[in-house]
Amino acid sequence: MRITLLLHCLLLFGYALTSSSNEMNLKRIRRVVGGQRIEVKLQPHMVNIRRRGDFQCGGSLVTPNCVLTAAHCMQEEQLKPSDYVVRGGVSYLRDLDNARYVKRILLPSSYNRTTLDNDVALLQLQNPLQGLHISTVGLARQAPLPGSFVRISGWGLTDERAHQLPNQLHSVWVQVMSQQRCQQLYQGYRNITASMYCASGVGQKDACDADSGGPAVNGDGQLVGIVSWGKANRCAHKDSPGVYTSVAQLYDWIVNNMDRYCY
């Protein structure tokens, strides 16, 4: 997975592409489009997740011991936690500091890999992730309202035609749309469930390939969403907004497992 620059630097926003048979192709995931390069100190909860050395997805540090990401970022067949490494406090993908191995991967029993309903995963780390420019993010109990803005961040592609990921972290603000409008735009493609919401930006701003699992944060600095999916090869298009997993909708599952594994 690689990224290129569009008119603006694309923010990382992960989504799972689907084939013509509407099955997921997890080799490509969403990225941030239309954003700007930032230092991780502005989003200190932002982490990157690697599998066997290769960049896989973004994630959010919710306690020093746990990371929240998208379930589709995890290779479900023969899932092996020790294959995954999380890095925090880094602005650049080439920066290999602050690595922590994953100890346990938790997926909700309600997760559906075909529909991407309840697309969330909680990663328990072998050791706490702490250090300079590293801090946790709080969880929002309420979903973002239509018309409100959320900030997405990541190392995903900055252009749907790109083939190389950016080295530096990108970020952008996108606007949440109504559930009804989102369902209309994706009618016949994939169902928009209660665990999902859509957001897009004015002027070619969106999440795109390799942004999957990354955070969507509201104006109060709370985590309201997880980058999930979008139409294949359609980043920053009016008819294909980014789709996010709603943290509020899965709040109970997240908190119950955090209480058990993350403190």
PALUM-927976 format. One record per residue (C-alpha): residue in three letters; x, y, z. Coordinates in steps of 0.02 Angstrom, whole numbers, padded with zeros to 5 digits, always signed. Layout:
ALAXYZ...
This chain:
MET+00000+00000+00000ARG+00074+00165-00053ILE+00015+00343-00068THR+00036+00498-00175LEU-00009+00679-00148LEU-00168+00752-00219LEU-00202+00938-00235HIS-00186+00945-00048CYS-00096+00825+00069LEU-00217+00681+00100LEU-00261+00631+00275LEU-00256+00451+00326PHE-00426+00377+00332GLY-00440+00189+00317TYR-00572+00096+00224ALA-00589-00078+00155LEU-00607-00091-00032THR-00727-00214-00107SER-00715-00315-00267SER-00849-00326-00400SER-00923-00470-00301ASN-00935-00349-00154GLU-00810-00447-00049MET-00678-00353+00049ASN-00505-00332-00019LEU-00406-00299+00139LYS-00246-00265+00044ARG-00306-00087+00015ILE-00383+00026+00146ARG-00433+00209+00159ARG-00318+00360+00172VAL-00332+00546+00210VAL-00362+00660+00061GLY-00361+00850+00061GLY-00277+00872+00229GLN-00113+00940+00293ARG+00046+00866+00365ILE+00054+00874+00555GLU+00166+00821+00698VAL+00100+00683+00810LYS+00106+00799+00961LEU-00055+00876+00892GLN-00139+00704+00895PRO-00038+00613+01030HIS-00160+00467+01039MET-00121+00421+00858VAL-00028+00258+00832ASN+00020+00153+00682ILE-00002-00035+00676ARG+00116-00150+00582ARG+00098-00334+00541ARG+00261-00429+00516GLY+00347-00263+00482ASP+00223-00194+00356PHE+00111-00046+00393GLN-00066-00108+00418CYS-00179+00025+00493GLY-00196+00172+00610GLY-00262+00163+00787SER-00300+00262+00944LEU-00219+00240+01114VAL-00364+00229+01239THR-00258+00177+01389PRO-00069+00152+01400ASN-00104-00034+01381CYS-00236-00036+01242VAL-00268+00026+01065LEU-00434+00043+00975THR-00436+00009+00788ALA-00545-00069+00653ALA-00582-00256+00658HIS-00551-00274+00471CYS-00370-00221+00500MET-00339-00387+00586GLN-00304-00539+00476GLU-00435-00655+00547GLU-00372-00820+00480GLN-00251-00892+00607LEU-00248-00728+00701LYS-00083-00713+00794PRO-00066-00561+00909SER+00124-00568+00913ASP+00126-00533+00725TYR+00071-00355+00764VAL+00172-00208+00830VAL+00103-00039+00883ARG+00206+00122+00877GLY+00158+00286+00959GLY+00232+00459+00975VAL+00297+00455+00795SER+00253+00575+00654TYR+00341+00475+00518LEU+00315+00296+00462ARG+00502+00274+00445ASP+00522+00312+00631LEU+00536+00144+00718ASP+00537+00208+00898ASN+00413+00166+01037ALA+00365-00008+00979ARG+00252-00121+01081TYR+00201-00297+01035VAL+00017-00345+01042LYS-00030-00471+01176ARG-00215-00497+01140ILE-00338-00451+01001LEU-00522-00431+01046LEU-00661-00425+00916PRO-00848-00412+00956SER-00949-00568+00917SER-01066-00454+00820TYR-00930-00401+00697ASN-00973-00450+00518ARG-00824-00454+00400THR-00937-00448+00246THR-01050-00302+00294LEU-00919-00221+00410ASP-01053-00200+00543ASN-00975-00165+00714ASP-00802-00142+00638VAL-00699-00120+00796ALA-00552-00208+00879LEU-00466-00183+01046LEU-00281-00226+01055GLN-00201-00262+01223LEU-00015-00222+01222GLN+00120-00327+01304ASN+00190-00171+01389PRO+00120+00005+01419LEU+00149+00130+01279GLN+00213+00290+01359GLY+00334+00429+01316LEU+00356+00598+01234HIS+00206+00653+01129ILE+00105+00500+01183SER-00061+00514+01275THR-00230+00430+01278VAL-00395+00490+01204GLY-00564+00488+01291LEU-00715+00400+01218ALA-00872+00494+01167ARG-01036+00428+01238GLN-01138+00516+01104ALA-01123+00502+00916PRO-01077+00660+00819LEU-01225+00759+00756PRO-01256+00784+00570GLY-01172+00945+00516SER-01037+00936+00649PHE-00854+00916+00606VAL-00732+00780+00657ARG-00545+00771+00633ILE-00468+00619+00549SER-00283+00576+00546GLY-00172+00445+00468TRP-00034+00391+00352GLY-00150+00334+00213LEU-00146+00374+00029THR-00170+00554-00018ASP-00239+00514-00191GLU-00346+00367-00247ARG-00226+00345-00393ALA-00073+00341-00282HIS+00033+00187-00252GLN+00145+00243-00109LEU+00102+00295+00069PRO+00160+00463+00136ASN+00296+00460+00265GLN+00222+00599+00373LEU+00059+00597+00470HIS-00085+00694+00390SER-00247+00763+00463VAL-00407+00845+00402TRP-00579+00900+00463VAL-00731+00819+00382GLN-00918+00850+00407VAL-01039+00719+00472MET-01193+00689+00363SER-01364+00623+00408GLN-01392+00436+00416GLN-01530+00452+00286ARG-01416+00541+00162CYS-01278+00415+00191GLN-01397+00270+00159GLN-01456+00351-00002LEU-01279+00370-00068TYR-01234+00189-00030GLN-01399+00110-00082GLY-01363-00047-00182TYR-01180-00048-00129ARG-01180-00088+00056ASN-01302-00064+00198ILE-01268+00078+00320THR-01304+00005+00492ALA-01330+00086+00661SER-01146+00057+00701MET-01093+00170+00556TYR-01099+00352+00506CYS-01035+00449+00355ALA-00928+00605+00342SER-00845+00700+00201GLY-00760+00866+00173VAL-00789+01010+00055GLY-00655+01023-00079GLN-00585+00847-00097LYS-00563+00803+00086ASP-00586+00624+00143ALA-00507+00470+00216CYS-00430+00350+00091ASP-00327+00190+00073ALA-00220+00146+00225ASP-00312+00262+00345SER-00418+00118+00411GLY-00427+00101+00599GLY-00375+00280+00628PRO-00465+00404+00741ALA-00607+00525+00708VAL-00603+00653+00849ASN-00733+00787+00887GLY-00702+00969+00934ASP-00691+00921+01118GLY-00549+00800+01083GLN-00653+00644+01110LEU-00645+00490+01000VAL-00811+00479+00907GLY-00765+00363+00764ILE-00647+00238+00685VAL-00605+00247+00501SER-00691+00097+00423TRP-00730+00093+00236GLY-00786+00180+00076LYS-00817+00143-00107ALA-00672+00059-00195ASN-00560+00185-00283ARG-00677+00329-00238CYS-00591+00442-00112ALA-00651+00621-00088HIS-00798+00604-00208LYS-00967+00682-00167ASP-01060+00519-00196SER-00945+00412-00088PRO-00915+00486+00086GLY-00803+00399+00210VAL-00890+00277+00327TYR-00842+00269+00511THR-00879+00150+00653SER-00976+00242+00788VAL-00886+00235+00956ALA-01046+00283+01047GLN-01141+00137+00970LEU-01008+00014+01031TYR-00968+00107+01192ASP-01026-00030+01311TRP-00926-00167+01223ILE-00771-00058+01218VAL-00779-00002+01400ASN-00820-00176+01467ASN-00667-00249+01382MET-00558-00102+01432ASP-00607-00132+01613ARG-00554-00313+01595TYR-00394-00299+01496CYS-00329-00120+01492TYR-00296-00064+01670
